[in-house]
Amino acid sequence: MAKEIGPIAKPDEIRFGENLPKTRSGKIMRRLLRSLAKGEEITSDISTLDNPGILDQLKQAVA
């Protein structure tokens, strides 16, 4: 894979989950994914999430 896209494009880790944090209209909430990837606590508004439980699942996938 490094030969195809270069060594700088290799991810440090890959996480698997059943779904992504999406709004009710189906848009992926990238800011939440960034916060999870950085290991930050999510303090922003998550009231528009279709399934708030997905955040707990993704946090557990990190550990």
All heavy atoms as TSV, in Angstrom:
chain	resi	resn	atom	element	x	y	z
A	1	MET	N	N	0.821	-1.181	0.000
A	1	MET	CA	C	0.000	0.000	0.000
A	1	MET	C	C	0.872	1.255	0.000
A	1	MET	O	O	0.516	2.240	-0.627
A	1	MET	CB	C	-0.920	-0.016	1.219
A	1	MET	CG	C	-1.906	1.094	1.225
A	1	MET	SD	S	-3.163	0.721	2.453
A	1	MET	CE	C	-3.892	2.283	2.587
A	2	ALA	N	N	1.989	1.240	0.692
A	2	ALA	CA	C	2.861	2.413	0.744
A	2	ALA	C	C	3.419	2.749	-0.632
A	2	ALA	O	O	3.687	3.911	-0.926
A	2	ALA	CB	C	3.993	2.183	1.733
A	3	LYS	N	N	3.572	1.757	-1.471
A	3	LYS	CA	C	4.079	2.021	-2.822
A	3	LYS	C	C	3.045	2.754	-3.667
A	3	LYS	O	O	3.396	3.542	-4.535
A	3	LYS	CB	C	4.446	0.702	-3.502
A	3	LYS	CG	C	5.651	0.033	-2.881
A	3	LYS	CD	C	5.953	-1.269	-3.579
A	3	LYS	CE	C	7.101	-1.983	-2.888
A	3	LYS	NZ	N	7.416	-3.251	-3.540
A	4	GLU	N	N	1.774	2.501	-3.384
A	4	GLU	CA	C	0.705	3.103	-4.176
A	4	GLU	C	C	0.402	4.545	-3.778
A	4	GLU	O	O	0.232	5.403	-4.631
A	4	GLU	CB	C	-0.574	2.276	-4.042
A	4	GLU	CG	C	-0.438	0.873	-4.615
A	4	GLU	CD	C	-1.633	0.017	-4.291
A	4	GLU	OE1	O	-2.674	0.553	-3.864
A	4	GLU	OE2	O	-1.539	-1.208	-4.447
A	5	ILE	N	N	0.320	4.823	-2.481
A	5	ILE	CA	C	-0.086	6.158	-2.042
A	5	ILE	C	C	1.001	6.897	-1.280
A	5	ILE	O	O	0.828	8.041	-0.928
A	5	ILE	CB	C	-1.360	6.097	-1.187
A	5	ILE	CG1	C	-1.160	5.233	0.051
A	5	ILE	CG2	C	-2.539	5.626	-1.993
A	5	ILE	CD1	C	-2.334	5.219	0.992
A	6	GLY	N	N	2.105	6.270	-1.017
A	6	GLY	CA	C	3.214	6.921	-0.328
A	6	GLY	C	C	3.208	6.643	1.166
A	6	GLY	O	O	2.165	6.413	1.757
A	7	PRO	N	N	4.378	6.685	1.787
A	7	PRO	CA	C	4.471	6.334	3.206
A	7	PRO	C	C	3.813	7.347	4.141
A	7	PRO	O	O	3.422	7.002	5.248
A	7	PRO	CB	C	5.972	6.268	3.452
A	7	PRO	CG	C	6.584	7.081	2.375
A	7	PRO	CD	C	5.660	6.975	1.192
A	8	ILE	N	N	3.666	8.578	3.714
A	8	ILE	CA	C	3.068	9.587	4.590
A	8	ILE	C	C	1.560	9.393	4.742
A	8	ILE	O	O	0.957	9.849	5.708
A	8	ILE	CB	C	3.388	11.007	4.068
A	8	ILE	CG1	C	3.163	12.013	5.179
A	8	ILE	CG2	C	2.575	11.337	2.841
A	8	ILE	CD1	C	3.786	13.345	4.924
A	9	ALA	N	N	0.938	8.691	3.833
A	9	ALA	CA	C	-0.511	8.529	3.855
A	9	ALA	C	C	-0.959	7.310	4.652
A	9	ALA	O	O	-2.143	7.032	4.709
A	9	ALA	CB	C	-1.041	8.425	2.426
A	10	LYS	N	N	-0.048	6.589	5.298
A	10	LYS	CA	C	-0.427	5.417	6.072
A	10	LYS	C	C	-1.008	5.854	7.418
A	10	LYS	O	O	-0.402	6.646	8.126
A	10	LYS	CB	C	0.767	4.498	6.315
A	10	LYS	CG	C	1.223	3.783	5.062
A	10	LYS	CD	C	2.214	2.700	5.383
A	10	LYS	CE	C	3.535	3.310	5.807
A	10	LYS	NZ	N	4.602	2.318	5.959
A	11	PRO	N	N	-2.176	5.338	7.782
A	11	PRO	CA	C	-2.753	5.701	9.079
A	11	PRO	C	C	-2.001	5.039	10.229
A	11	PRO	O	O	-1.448	3.953	10.079
A	11	PRO	CB	C	-4.190	5.179	8.991
A	11	PRO	CG	C	-4.117	4.078	7.996
A	11	PRO	CD	C	-3.043	4.457	7.012
A	12	ASP	N	N	-1.990	5.707	11.389
A	12	ASP	CA	C	-1.368	5.141	12.576
A	12	ASP	C	C	-2.187	3.975	13.122
A	12	ASP	O	O	-1.643	2.995	13.606
A	12	ASP	CB	C	-1.221	6.196	13.667
A	12	ASP	CG	C	-0.223	7.279	13.271
A	12	ASP	OD1	O	0.697	6.980	12.492
A	12	ASP	OD2	O	-0.380	8.413	13.744
A	13	GLU	N	N	-3.488	4.099	13.055
A	13	GLU	CA	C	-4.374	3.045	13.536
A	13	GLU	C	C	-5.675	3.085	12.753
A	13	GLU	O	O	-6.040	4.101	12.173
A	13	GLU	CB	C	-4.658	3.188	15.026
A	13	GLU	CG	C	-5.321	4.498	15.393
A	13	GLU	CD	C	-5.472	4.654	16.886
A	13	GLU	OE1	O	-4.457	4.839	17.571
A	13	GLU	OE2	O	-6.623	4.585	17.339
A	14	ILE	N	N	-6.367	1.958	12.754
A	14	ILE	CA	C	-7.659	1.847	12.080
A	14	ILE	C	C	-8.659	1.354	13.107
A	14	ILE	O	O	-8.387	0.404	13.830
A	14	ILE	CB	C	-7.585	0.869	10.888
A	14	ILE	CG1	C	-6.601	1.393	9.856
A	14	ILE	CG2	C	-8.970	0.679	10.272
A	14	ILE	CD1	C	-6.344	0.440	8.718
A	15	ARG	N	N	-9.798	2.007	13.168
A	15	ARG	CA	C	-10.849	1.629	14.115
A	15	ARG	C	C	-12.080	1.185	13.346
A	15	ARG	O	O	-12.443	1.787	12.353
A	15	ARG	CB	C	-11.210	2.805	15.009
A	15	ARG	CG	C	-10.033	3.316	15.782
A	15	ARG	CD	C	-10.416	4.540	16.549
A	15	ARG	NE	N	-9.213	5.195	17.032
A	15	ARG	CZ	C	-9.183	6.388	17.539
A	15	ARG	NH1	N	-10.283	7.080	17.631
A	15	ARG	NH2	N	-8.057	6.910	17.962
A	16	PHE	N	N	-12.725	0.147	13.826
A	16	PHE	CA	C	-13.929	-0.359	13.189
A	16	PHE	C	C	-15.121	-0.155	14.105
A	16	PHE	O	O	-15.023	-0.323	15.317
A	16	PHE	CB	C	-13.785	-1.843	12.859
A	16	PHE	CG	C	-12.727	-2.113	11.835
A	16	PHE	CD1	C	-11.447	-2.450	12.208
A	16	PHE	CD2	C	-13.016	-2.006	10.487
A	16	PHE	CE1	C	-10.466	-2.689	11.259
A	16	PHE	CE2	C	-12.052	-2.248	9.539
A	16	PHE	CZ	C	-10.769	-2.588	9.923
A	17	GLY	N	N	-16.222	0.202	13.519
A	17	GLY	CA	C	-17.467	0.375	14.258
A	17	GLY	C	C	-18.629	0.001	13.366
A	17	GLY	O	O	-18.474	-0.180	12.155
A	18	GLU	N	N	-19.784	-0.119	13.973
A	18	GLU	CA	C	-20.963	-0.491	13.198
A	18	GLU	C	C	-21.484	0.654	12.338
A	18	GLU	O	O	-22.101	0.434	11.309
A	18	GLU	CB	C	-22.074	-0.953	14.135
A	18	GLU	CG	C	-21.775	-2.268	14.811
A	18	GLU	CD	C	-22.900	-2.697	15.722
A	18	GLU	OE1	O	-24.032	-2.217	15.550
A	18	GLU	OE2	O	-22.637	-3.505	16.612
A	19	ASN	N	N	-21.216	1.891	12.769
A	19	ASN	CA	C	-21.774	3.034	12.071
A	19	ASN	C	C	-20.923	4.257	12.378
A	19	ASN	O	O	-19.968	4.175	13.126
A	19	ASN	CB	C	-23.220	3.263	12.516
A	19	ASN	CG	C	-24.051	3.952	11.479
A	19	ASN	OD1	O	-23.528	4.594	10.575
A	19	ASN	ND2	N	-25.358	3.829	11.598
A	20	LEU	N	N	-21.283	5.380	11.820
A	20	LEU	CA	C	-20.623	6.655	12.089
A	20	LEU	C	C	-21.620	7.590	12.753
A	20	LEU	O	O	-22.827	7.430	12.590
A	20	LEU	CB	C	-20.139	7.281	10.773
A	20	LEU	CG	C	-19.037	6.543	10.042
A	20	LEU	CD1	C	-18.809	7.177	8.675
A	20	LEU	CD2	C	-17.761	6.571	10.848
A	21	PRO	N	N	-21.120	8.586	13.504
A	21	PRO	CA	C	-22.056	9.543	14.095
A	21	PRO	C	C	-22.682	10.416	13.009
A	21	PRO	O	O	-21.992	11.177	12.338
A	21	PRO	CB	C	-21.187	10.364	15.051
A	21	PRO	CG	C	-19.793	10.183	14.578
A	21	PRO	CD	C	-19.746	8.857	13.894
A	22	LYS	N	N	-23.983	10.256	12.822
A	22	LYS	CA	C	-24.696	10.987	11.771
A	22	LYS	C	C	-25.850	11.772	12.356
A	22	LYS	O	O	-26.411	11.404	13.382
A	22	LYS	CB	C	-25.250	10.014	10.726
A	22	LYS	CG	C	-24.197	9.271	9.951
A	22	LYS	CD	C	-24.830	8.358	8.928
A	22	LYS	CE	C	-23.771	7.568	8.197
A	22	LYS	NZ	N	-24.383	6.679	7.204
A	23	THR	N	N	-26.199	12.835	11.661
A	23	THR	CA	C	-27.382	13.602	12.033
A	23	THR	C	C	-28.615	12.853	11.546
A	23	THR	O	O	-28.509	11.863	10.824
A	23	THR	CB	C	-27.364	15.001	11.400
A	23	THR	OG1	O	-27.393	14.860	9.978
A	23	THR	CG2	C	-26.146	15.794	11.820
A	24	ARG	N	N	-29.760	13.342	11.932
A	24	ARG	CA	C	-31.007	12.692	11.484
A	24	ARG	C	C	-31.174	12.763	9.973
A	24	ARG	O	O	-31.839	11.940	9.377
A	24	ARG	CB	C	-32.188	13.335	12.192
A	24	ARG	CG	C	-32.218	13.010	13.664
A	24	ARG	CD	C	-33.433	13.633	14.357
A	24	ARG	NE	N	-33.317	13.428	15.784
A	24	ARG	CZ	C	-32.836	14.336	16.638
A	24	ARG	NH1	N	-32.472	15.524	16.200
A	24	ARG	NH2	N	-32.750	14.076	17.915
A	25	SER	N	N	-30.534	13.763	9.358
A	25	SER	CA	C	-30.630	13.882	7.900
A	25	SER	C	C	-29.572	13.038	7.185
A	25	SER	O	O	-29.536	13.007	5.966
A	25	SER	CB	C	-30.505	15.347	7.482
A	25	SER	OG	O	-29.236	15.854	7.832
A	26	GLY	N	N	-28.683	12.384	7.944
A	26	GLY	CA	C	-27.717	11.467	7.353
A	26	GLY	C	C	-26.319	12.026	7.149
A	26	GLY	O	O	-25.455	11.354	6.613
A	27	LYS	N	N	-26.072	13.257	7.576
A	27	LYS	CA	C	-24.737	13.846	7.407
A	27	LYS	C	C	-23.808	13.344	8.512
A	27	LYS	O	O	-24.194	13.279	9.684
A	27	LYS	CB	C	-24.808	15.369	7.460
A	27	LYS	CG	C	-25.552	15.968	6.297
A	27	LYS	CD	C	-25.555	17.470	6.392
A	27	LYS	CE	C	-26.305	18.071	5.220
A	27	LYS	NZ	N	-26.325	19.527	5.299
A	28	ILE	N	N	-22.582	13.002	8.140
A	28	ILE	CA	C	-21.591	12.535	9.101
A	28	ILE	C	C	-21.069	13.730	9.899
A	28	ILE	O	O	-20.700	14.748	9.324
A	28	ILE	CB	C	-20.433	11.819	8.392
A	28	ILE	CG1	C	-20.957	10.571	7.683
A	28	ILE	CG2	C	-19.337	11.451	9.378
A	28	ILE	CD1	C	-19.944	9.907	6.786
A	29	MET	N	N	-21.028	13.597	11.201
A	29	MET	CA	C	-20.550	14.676	12.074
A	29	MET	C	C	-19.038	14.521	12.256
A	29	MET	O	O	-18.563	13.888	13.194
A	29	MET	CB	C	-21.293	14.651	13.399
A	29	MET	CG	C	-22.780	14.910	13.211
A	29	MET	SD	S	-23.686	15.041	14.746
A	29	MET	CE	C	-23.243	16.679	15.246
A	30	ARG	N	N	-18.302	15.113	11.337
A	30	ARG	CA	C	-16.853	14.973	11.307
A	30	ARG	C	C	-16.159	15.578	12.522
A	30	ARG	O	O	-15.139	15.102	12.960
A	30	ARG	CB	C	-16.305	15.583	10.024
A	30	ARG	CG	C	-16.662	14.756	8.802
A	30	ARG	CD	C	-16.169	15.437	7.523
A	30	ARG	NE	N	-16.457	14.619	6.380
A	30	ARG	CZ	C	-17.610	14.600	5.729
A	30	ARG	NH1	N	-18.601	15.370	6.141
A	30	ARG	NH2	N	-17.786	13.831	4.678
A	31	ARG	N	N	-16.747	16.627	13.090
A	31	ARG	CA	C	-16.123	17.253	14.265
A	31	ARG	C	C	-16.077	16.277	15.439
A	31	ARG	O	O	-15.129	16.277	16.215
A	31	ARG	CB	C	-16.833	18.539	14.655
A	31	ARG	CG	C	-18.266	18.369	15.078
A	31	ARG	CD	C	-18.921	19.720	15.385
A	31	ARG	NE	N	-20.346	19.589	15.503
A	31	ARG	CZ	C	-20.971	19.225	16.620
A	31	ARG	NH1	N	-20.280	18.985	17.697
A	31	ARG	NH2	N	-22.281	19.122	16.648
A	32	LEU	N	N	-17.090	15.418	15.548
A	32	LEU	CA	C	-17.081	14.418	16.607
A	32	LEU	C	C	-16.027	13.348	16.342
A	32	LEU	O	O	-15.352	12.891	17.257
A	32	LEU	CB	C	-18.465	13.777	16.747
A	32	LEU	CG	C	-19.605	14.716	17.135
A	32	LEU	CD1	C	-20.925	13.962	17.191
A	32	LEU	CD2	C	-19.318	15.388	18.453
A	33	LEU	N	N	-15.869	12.970	15.089
A	33	LEU	CA	C	-14.828	11.993	14.737
A	33	LEU	C	C	-13.443	12.559	15.020
A	33	LEU	O	O	-12.567	11.849	15.519
A	33	LEU	CB	C	-14.949	11.590	13.265
A	33	LEU	CG	C	-16.161	10.749	12.903
A	33	LEU	CD1	C	-16.228	10.549	11.397
A	33	LEU	CD2	C	-16.121	9.423	13.617
A	34	ARG	N	N	-13.231	13.843	14.729
A	34	ARG	CA	C	-11.939	14.481	15.030
A	34	ARG	C	C	-11.663	14.476	16.522
A	34	ARG	O	O	-10.557	14.172	16.964
A	34	ARG	CB	C	-11.926	15.918	14.497
A	34	ARG	CG	C	-11.464	16.034	13.089
A	34	ARG	CD	C	-11.239	17.504	12.716
A	34	ARG	NE	N	-11.936	17.769	11.481
A	34	ARG	CZ	C	-13.135	18.317	11.341
A	34	ARG	NH1	N	-13.795	18.747	12.370
A	34	ARG	NH2	N	-13.682	18.478	10.169
A	35	SER	N	N	-12.674	14.806	17.302
A	35	SER	CA	C	-12.504	14.833	18.755
A	35	SER	C	C	-12.169	13.446	19.292
A	35	SER	O	O	-11.306	13.298	20.155
A	35	SER	CB	C	-13.774	15.346	19.437
A	35	SER	OG	O	-14.011	16.680	19.110
A	36	LEU	N	N	-12.841	12.428	18.781
A	36	LEU	CA	C	-12.546	11.066	19.208
A	36	LEU	C	C	-11.130	10.645	18.819
A	36	LEU	O	O	-10.428	10.008	19.598
A	36	LEU	CB	C	-13.558	10.090	18.603
A	36	LEU	CG	C	-14.960	10.111	19.190
A	36	LEU	CD1	C	-15.889	9.232	18.371
A	36	LEU	CD2	C	-14.945	9.677	20.633
A	37	ALA	N	N	-10.715	11.017	17.625
A	37	ALA	CA	C	-9.378	10.652	17.157
A	37	ALA	C	C	-8.286	11.328	17.981
A	37	ALA	O	O	-7.233	10.743	18.224
A	37	ALA	CB	C	-9.222	11.012	15.683
A	38	LYS	N	N	-8.552	12.539	18.445
A	38	LYS	CA	C	-7.585	13.267	19.262
A	38	LYS	C	C	-7.620	12.832	20.720
A	38	LYS	O	O	-6.762	13.224	21.499
A	38	LYS	CB	C	-7.849	14.774	19.186
A	38	LYS	CG	C	-7.560	15.375	17.842
A	38	LYS	CD	C	-7.890	16.856	17.861
A	38	LYS	CE	C	-7.695	17.511	16.530
A	38	LYS	NZ	N	-8.053	18.943	16.561
A	39	GLY	N	N	-8.637	12.069	21.095
A	39	GLY	CA	C	-8.778	11.641	22.477
A	39	GLY	C	C	-9.394	12.695	23.369
A	39	GLY	O	O	-9.302	12.621	24.587
A	40	GLU	N	N	-10.053	13.670	22.766
A	40	GLU	CA	C	-10.671	14.750	23.527
A	40	GLU	C	C	-12.058	14.337	24.012
A	40	GLU	O	O	-12.718	13.500	23.410
A	40	GLU	CB	C	-10.810	15.997	22.653
A	40	GLU	CG	C	-9.511	16.553	22.145
A	40	GLU	CD	C	-9.698	17.676	21.147
A	40	GLU	OE1	O	-10.822	17.913	20.679
A	40	GLU	OE2	O	-8.683	18.305	20.826
A	41	GLU	N	N	-12.471	14.958	25.100
A	41	GLU	CA	C	-13.826	14.751	25.604
A	41	GLU	C	C	-14.786	15.555	24.730
A	41	GLU	O	O	-14.506	16.695	24.385
A	41	GLU	CB	C	-13.922	15.218	27.055
A	41	GLU	CG	C	-15.215	14.844	27.728
A	41	GLU	CD	C	-15.404	13.350	27.907
A	41	GLU	OE1	O	-14.404	12.629	28.067
A	41	GLU	OE2	O	-16.562	12.907	27.868
A	42	ILE	N	N	-15.912	14.980	24.393
A	42	ILE	CA	C	-16.887	15.659	23.545
A	42	ILE	C	C	-17.785	16.512	24.434
A	42	ILE	O	O	-18.558	15.984	25.237
A	42	ILE	CB	C	-17.705	14.661	22.726
A	42	ILE	CG1	C	-16.775	13.916	21.774
A	42	ILE	CG2	C	-18.814	15.363	21.963
A	42	ILE	CD1	C	-17.409	12.821	20.991
A	43	THR	N	N	-17.638	17.816	24.297
A	43	THR	CA	C	-18.422	18.752	25.104
A	43	THR	C	C	-19.403	19.540	24.253
A	43	THR	O	O	-20.183	20.315	24.783
A	43	THR	CB	C	-17.489	19.735	25.832
A	43	THR	OG1	O	-16.693	20.415	24.864
A	43	THR	CG2	C	-16.587	19.010	26.812
A	44	SER	N	N	-19.370	19.350	22.942
A	44	SER	CA	C	-20.264	20.097	22.060
A	44	SER	C	C	-21.656	19.458	22.034
A	44	SER	O	O	-21.869	18.370	22.552
A	44	SER	CB	C	-19.677	20.159	20.654
A	44	SER	OG	O	-19.475	18.858	20.153
A	45	ASP	N	N	-22.573	20.136	21.403
A	45	ASP	CA	C	-23.960	19.703	21.319
A	45	ASP	C	C	-24.084	18.448	20.462
A	45	ASP	O	O	-23.659	18.430	19.308
A	45	ASP	CB	C	-24.802	20.832	20.725
A	45	ASP	CG	C	-26.265	20.486	20.655
A	45	ASP	OD1	O	-26.732	19.662	21.468
A	45	ASP	OD2	O	-26.957	21.041	19.785
A	46	ILE	N	N	-24.663	17.401	21.028
A	46	ILE	CA	C	-24.873	16.162	20.274
A	46	ILE	C	C	-26.364	15.847	20.154
A	46	ILE	O	O	-26.739	14.719	19.863
A	46	ILE	CB	C	-24.110	14.979	20.892
A	46	ILE	CG1	C	-24.541	14.737	22.329
A	46	ILE	CG2	C	-22.612	15.188	20.805
A	46	ILE	CD1	C	-24.034	13.435	22.908
A	47	SER	N	N	-27.200	16.850	20.372
A	47	SER	CA	C	-28.651	16.633	20.342
A	47	SER	C	C	-29.158	16.288	18.937
A	47	SER	O	O	-30.244	15.726	18.804
A	47	SER	CB	C	-29.391	17.856	20.870
A	47	SER	OG	O	-29.174	18.972	20.032
A	48	THR	N	N	-28.390	16.605	17.913
A	48	THR	CA	C	-28.838	16.320	16.548
A	48	THR	C	C	-28.405	14.936	16.064
A	48	THR	O	O	-28.727	14.557	14.946
A	48	THR	CB	C	-28.300	17.379	15.563
A	48	THR	OG1	O	-26.880	17.377	15.626
A	48	THR	CG2	C	-28.838	18.749	15.903
A	49	LEU	N	N	-27.707	14.181	16.907
A	49	LEU	CA	C	-27.276	12.839	16.514
A	49	LEU	C	C	-28.470	11.906	16.366
A	49	LEU	O	O	-29.390	11.913	17.183
A	49	LEU	CB	C	-26.334	12.250	17.552
A	49	LEU	CG	C	-24.864	12.536	17.416
A	49	LEU	CD1	C	-24.100	11.910	18.571
A	49	LEU	CD2	C	-24.312	12.042	16.118
A	50	ASP	N	N	-28.424	11.085	15.347
A	50	ASP	CA	C	-29.472	10.096	15.131
A	50	ASP	C	C	-29.381	8.997	16.191
A	50	ASP	O	O	-30.376	8.535	16.711
A	50	ASP	CB	C	-29.336	9.514	13.726
A	50	ASP	CG	C	-30.467	8.582	13.373
A	50	ASP	OD1	O	-31.611	8.858	13.784
A	50	ASP	OD2	O	-30.210	7.580	12.684
A	51	ASN	N	N	-28.144	8.564	16.526
A	51	ASN	CA	C	-27.920	7.506	17.496
A	51	ASN	C	C	-26.773	7.917	18.420
A	51	ASN	O	O	-25.608	7.657	18.107
A	51	ASN	CB	C	-27.586	6.200	16.767
A	51	ASN	CG	C	-27.288	5.064	17.711
A	51	ASN	OD1	O	-27.503	5.168	18.911
A	51	ASN	ND2	N	-26.786	3.970	17.164
A	52	PRO	N	N	-27.060	8.544	19.553
A	52	PRO	CA	C	-25.989	8.994	20.456
A	52	PRO	C	C	-25.147	7.853	21.018
A	52	PRO	O	O	-24.004	8.050	21.405
A	52	PRO	CB	C	-26.746	9.711	21.581
A	52	PRO	CG	C	-28.074	10.034	21.025
A	52	PRO	CD	C	-28.378	8.983	20.010
A	53	GLY	N	N	-25.670	6.643	21.039
A	53	GLY	CA	C	-24.931	5.490	21.550
A	53	GLY	C	C	-23.719	5.134	20.707
A	53	GLY	O	O	-22.818	4.433	21.172
A	54	ILE	N	N	-23.663	5.608	19.477
A	54	ILE	CA	C	-22.532	5.293	18.606
A	54	ILE	C	C	-21.242	5.904	19.148
A	54	ILE	O	O	-20.160	5.355	18.943
A	54	ILE	CB	C	-22.808	5.738	17.148
A	54	ILE	CG1	C	-21.825	5.093	16.172
A	54	ILE	CG2	C	-22.746	7.237	17.006
A	54	ILE	CD1	C	-22.002	3.631	16.013
A	55	LEU	N	N	-21.331	7.011	19.877
A	55	LEU	CA	C	-20.145	7.627	20.440
A	55	LEU	C	C	-19.492	6.716	21.476
A	55	LEU	O	O	-18.275	6.574	21.507
A	55	LEU	CB	C	-20.486	8.985	21.053
A	55	LEU	CG	C	-20.933	10.062	20.072
A	55	LEU	CD1	C	-21.301	11.323	20.822
A	55	LEU	CD2	C	-19.857	10.328	19.051
A	56	ASP	N	N	-20.305	6.084	22.307
A	56	ASP	CA	C	-19.763	5.145	23.293
A	56	ASP	C	C	-19.102	3.951	22.607
A	56	ASP	O	O	-18.043	3.491	23.021
A	56	ASP	CB	C	-20.863	4.661	24.227
A	56	ASP	CG	C	-21.392	5.767	25.112
A	56	ASP	OD1	O	-20.613	6.687	25.436
A	56	ASP	OD2	O	-22.580	5.712	25.467
A	57	GLN	N	N	-19.712	3.475	21.546
A	57	GLN	CA	C	-19.144	2.348	20.811
A	57	GLN	C	C	-17.802	2.722	20.197
A	57	GLN	O	O	-16.847	1.951	20.274
A	57	GLN	CB	C	-20.104	1.891	19.713
A	57	GLN	CG	C	-19.568	0.726	18.928
A	57	GLN	CD	C	-20.402	0.414	17.696
A	57	GLN	OE1	O	-21.294	1.173	17.340
A	57	GLN	NE2	N	-20.083	-0.655	17.045
A	58	LEU	N	N	-17.703	3.902	19.620
A	58	LEU	CA	C	-16.454	4.322	19.013
A	58	LEU	C	C	-15.377	4.596	20.067
A	58	LEU	O	O	-14.197	4.344	19.828
A	58	LEU	CB	C	-16.676	5.562	18.143
A	58	LEU	CG	C	-17.492	5.321	16.874
A	58	LEU	CD1	C	-17.794	6.637	16.187
A	58	LEU	CD2	C	-16.765	4.374	15.935
A	59	LYS	N	N	-15.777	5.094	21.241
A	59	LYS	CA	C	-14.814	5.293	22.321
A	59	LYS	C	C	-14.235	3.958	22.782
A	59	LYS	O	O	-13.057	3.852	23.074
A	59	LYS	CB	C	-15.483	6.001	23.505
A	59	LYS	CG	C	-15.711	7.457	23.285
A	59	LYS	CD	C	-16.400	8.059	24.502
A	59	LYS	CE	C	-16.841	9.470	24.246
A	59	LYS	NZ	N	-17.589	10.034	25.374
A	60	GLN	N	N	-15.073	2.931	22.861
A	60	GLN	CA	C	-14.612	1.608	23.279
A	60	GLN	C	C	-13.710	0.984	22.224
A	60	GLN	O	O	-12.826	0.213	22.548
A	60	GLN	CB	C	-15.796	0.700	23.572
A	60	GLN	CG	C	-16.553	1.114	24.809
A	60	GLN	CD	C	-17.796	0.283	25.017
A	60	GLN	OE1	O	-18.120	-0.597	24.230
A	60	GLN	NE2	N	-18.528	0.569	26.090
A	61	ALA	N	N	-13.932	1.317	20.957
A	61	ALA	CA	C	-13.094	0.782	19.888
A	61	ALA	C	C	-11.685	1.326	19.983
A	61	ALA	O	O	-10.733	0.704	19.530
A	61	ALA	CB	C	-13.689	1.115	18.520
A	62	VAL	N	N	-11.518	2.480	20.617
A	62	VAL	CA	C	-10.218	3.093	20.798
A	62	VAL	C	C	-9.422	2.322	21.828
A	62	VAL	O	O	-8.218	2.090	21.678
A	62	VAL	CB	C	-10.359	4.571	21.238
A	62	VAL	CG1	C	-9.015	5.169	21.576
A	62	VAL	CG2	C	-11.041	5.371	20.158
A	63	ALA	N	N	-10.061	1.899	22.898
A	63	ALA	CA	C	-9.359	1.235	23.992
A	63	ALA	C	C	-8.897	-0.151	23.650
A	63	ALA	O	O	-9.235	-0.784	22.759
A	63	ALA	CB	C	-10.284	1.169	25.212
